[in-house]
Amino acid sequence: MSQEAIRTALVRAEKEEAWTRIKALVLDSVTSPHSKRAYDQALDAFERWCAKADAPGFTKATVQTYRAALEAAGLAASSINVRLSAIRKLAAEAADNGLLAPEVAAAITRVRGAKRHGIRAGNWLTVDQAERLLDLPNVKTNKGKRDRALLALLVGCGLRRQELARLRIEDVQQRDGRWCIVDLAGKGNRIRTVPMPAWAKTAVDEWLAATGFSAGLVLGAVNKGDRITGQGMSAQSIYDVVEAYGDDLGASLAPHDVRRTFAKLAHKGRAPLEQIQIALGHASIQTTERYLGVEQDLTDAPCDHLGIHVRGGRAREPSA
């Protein structure tokens, strides 16, 4: 091998080592498993694009070209913005470690995200569909008992799939005379307590009675012979279970759609908005409003529910 080939190989190896190190720093800077996974995929996708496009370097111009390519590919604004967030963190970490000039990193962080037009309504089930979904598992089998408990916790408590995967038997306790999931650590490590409907608790009890589990993770693995093979399920396994029952129901369904169903049905049932926010673990009421697609209702406004009756003349009609 020539000296030039050796030098080229060494430079490539150094670049790959630096990339691996900086990428690890980016992933270590986020705490949410979901964000970590999304950033990991985003950075890998950016690396592949740079190699394919023969990008001249890690610059603001390169990142702007990449954003344009994502928009041309028809990606949603939210997907593009997640990828750009990961790239901005990459630039910051590279600058902090002396691998990128601070002014170049600062320029990359100023690359604007994609604009959102309107609010995505998402997907959710009606009351009838939710009831049919809960009736789909064959509770005469171990798998059916587990799946009924899994679906009941998603529909009845509005959990994220990562939260459900981490749910422990010890987390289910009584508070104020009812069963709840207590001190649940959600997104951003926000702690909340989530009330549990009686039918969800019954489904969980029937599953646990079949397993013999007395502590540890609520969910468990069931093999094709319907034998319980261990405690715990991954978030991806939960996704696969929900998707399969969605197919049986004739609906495209993911765990987050079931979480949105919880919120939509609770709101339709006149649950206070701030209580839905607490149950979902949202940081602000504005997030919950966007999640539900709440719009101002002038025919049934909050002022109509004040219960105040004032004597006196009628208000004047608004002028044309």
Salt bridges, closest charged atoms under 4 A:
GLU4 OE1 - ARG7 NH1 2.74
ASP40 OD1 - LYS23 NZ 2.66
ASP44 OD1 - LYS23 NZ 2.55
GLU71 OE2 - ARG67 NE 3.98
ASP128 OD2 - ARG132 NH1 3.42
ASP147 OD2 - LYS143 NZ 2.56
ASP147 OD1 - ARG146 NH2 2.85
GLU163 OE2 - ARG160 NH1 2.62
GLU163 OE1 - ARG192 NH2 2.88
GLU170 OE1 - ARG168 NE 3.75
ASP205 OD1 - LYS201 NZ 2.74
ASP257 OD1 - ARG260 NH1 3.65
ASP300 OD2 - ARG270 NH2 3.45
ASP300 OD1 - HIS305 NE2 2.66
